[in-house]
Amino acid sequence: MAGEAAQSNAQVDIAVLDDDLDFRNYMEDVLKDEGVYSVRTFAHPDDLFAAAEQQVPDIVLLDMKMGEFKGDIVLEQLQIRWPGICVIVVTGYPSFEDMRATFKLNVFDYMTKPFSLAQLRQVLKNAVETRDLGKTPQDRLRERLGHRIKVLRVERDWSLKDLAASTKLSVSQISAIERGTHLPSMESLLAISKAFDKRASEILQSIDF
């Protein structure tokens, strides 16, 4: 593992299923302008399912009222095929009973049309942060490994200077590793593991990666 700076270009992949063409076009334009989302829009559930077979979206914005297509049936199919998928329900015909029934189906959130751009941004931000979306495996490895190393250091009541002295690494190197902005080289990981009287494999196994 060469020392790497964090360079994530990963975008959150959003699929929009809605029978309203104007709404699909609006969502595509608005979300792409945000710069952090890739967007695919669909008018028919089968098209969404086929696309998800090729690449599972991070988030599905699902219209619950689509004429002949019932949103709850689509939602059920999504959850059967891709357990844990993040679904945000969108509807222009809300009712308290609909909301209560929908949340029983384990959706992430519920949005009522018309909603503001600020509302959309906040709901998506909550989903991304809660579900840890839009990160590459390298991002997750850096973050989990850095956090684990910090926990081990704190458990020993060591300062960054203490660990740096024990490993012959610089304080700035260790700080960057703990923050998840750099991945340690193999030599650095071995030095850190030795300082904690552990094997490198033990530390890697402990982060469940």
Buried (B, 14 or more C-beta within 10 A) or exposed (E): BEBBEBEEEBBBBBBBBBBBEEBBEBBBEBBBEBEBBBBBBBBEBEBBBEBBEEEBBBBBBBBBBBEEBEBBEBBEBBBEEBEEBBBBBBBEEBEEEBBEEBEEEEBBBBBBBEEEEEEBEEBBEEBBEEBEBBBEEBBBBBBBBBBBBBEBBEEBEBEBEBBBEBBEBEBEBBBBBBBBBBBBBEEBBBBBBEBBEEEBEEBBEBBEE
